[in-house]
């Protein structure tokens, strides 16, 4: 259990590298856990996963993803 939580923390931290504020990280944490739990952080994989589930994300997380996705 501790290892799993560490993995989630690491993934959220990787998202944090993209998202600039604690509020942005918090806006997507539950979405990450729901849709992207098995995604290995790094190389933009977390943002890519969230983008693939964009229509299912909370409005707050959608804003974060839009702000951190090029183009």
Secondary structure, DSSP 4 states (H G I P E B T S, - for coil): -HHHHHHHHHHHHHHHHHS-SHHHHHHHHHHHHHH-TTPPPSTTHHHHHHHHTGGGS-HHHHHHHHHTS--
